[in-house]
């Protein structure tokens, strides 16, 4: 979570996703975990809208001090907008987590990384991109005197 403070200060690059041991080692499961954390950081940096609707003072007056707001339709309509979503971090109680197999974060991340590696089909590069890259590499090699 060391990326949170720089992000809040305005940095727009998060470095080191998937890296372990000061960058000596790279791990796809760690990349998946770090990506999820980066998404949470982006959610925080985006901020929360503060206006009459989101403050819901009318709902607070209607429900009353000390009462519960979870079953109120306003809460139901809006809680997903302010709570970050996650596919890896399990927010269930232990009993529910165990009933669903009890996989820990690393197990879920490893499965997701494996799925992505086996199933992702990247969009093809535009026609001629390979020639452009070859030209750039040849020009750089010539500038550096590499044959």
N, C-alpha and C positions, 0 to 999 in steps of 0.2 A: 504494500500500500504506500510505498515511498513515492509513488507517482501522484498521489492525491494533492499534496501541497503545491508542487509545481503546476499542476493542472489548474488549481484554484487561483494561482498567481498569473495565469494566462498562457502557460506553455502549451503548445499544441502538438507536441511529439512525445510519445511515451516510448522509451527505449528499453530494450532488453527482454521483450516478451519471449518466453520459452528458454531463456538462458539460465543456466545453473553454474555454480562455481566460478563466479565472476566472468562468465561468458566462455569459459573453457569447454563447457558441455552444453549441448542443446537437446531439449526434450520436447517431443510433440505434445505429450500430455500436459506438460507445464505450459506450453504455448496456448493450449485450449483453456487452461485455468486462467492464465494471465489475460487472455482475450476477454474472458468473462469479467474479470476485475476491471479491465479497461472500459468495458461497456458500462459498468456501474459508475466508474469515475466520470464518464461522459454524461451520464444521467444526472449526477450531482452537479457538475459544472453547468449543465443546461439550466438548472435552477427550477424553482416552483413559481408558477403564476400566482401573484397576490392581487386579488381584486374582490369585489363584493361577493361574487359567486363562489370563488375558492375559499374565502374566509368563512362563508356559510354562517354568518352571525344569525340569520333568520332560523337556521336549523338548530343552532345552539339555544336560541330562545324557545323554539318549539319543543325540543327534547327536554331541556332543563339541565341545570347544573347538577353534576354528580350522576347523571343517567348514562346509558350506553348509546353509542352512535353507530355501532357495527351493523345493525339491522335497518338503519335508515337508508332510504333509496339514494339520497345524495352521496352517502359514503360508498354504496355499491357502485354507483355510476362513476365515481372519481378515484377510488383508491389505487387502481392500476396505473393511473397517470403519475402518481407521486412515489409509488413504491417501485424500486427497480425489479425487473424480471430476471430470472436466472434459470438455466437448464441444468446447471451443475451443483450449485449449493443447495442442499436439501434443507428446507425449512420446516419439515414435519417434526412432530414429537417422536421420541425414540421408538415408541410402540409402532407407529405407522411406518417409520423408516425400516424397522426390522421386518414388518409384514411384507414390505415391498422388496425384500431381498437384502437389505442392510448394506448396500454397496457404499464404500466411502468415496470421497471426492476424487482421489487418484484413480480408483477403478472406473468411475463414470467418465473422467477425462480421458483415460486411456481408450475406453470403448468409443468415445466420440471421435478422438483423433484417428483411430483405426478406421472408423466408418468414413470419415472425410477422405482419408488417403485412398481408400478402396473405391469410393463412389463419386468423388467430385470430378466433374467434367468441365474444365475451364473453357471459356469462350475462346475460339481460335483468334489468333492475331490477324489484323487486317492484311490483305494480300500485299506483298512487297515489303512487309516489316522485316523479314529475315534478310533481305538484300540490304535494306537500310542499316541494320545492325552490323552486317558484314562490312559495309562501307565505313561505318564509324570505327570499327575495330581496326580495319586496314589503315585508315588515316592516323589513328593513334599509334599504331605500330610503326608507321613510317616516321612520325614525329619523334618517336623515342629511339629510332634506329634499330628496331626489332624486325627480324626477317622471318 
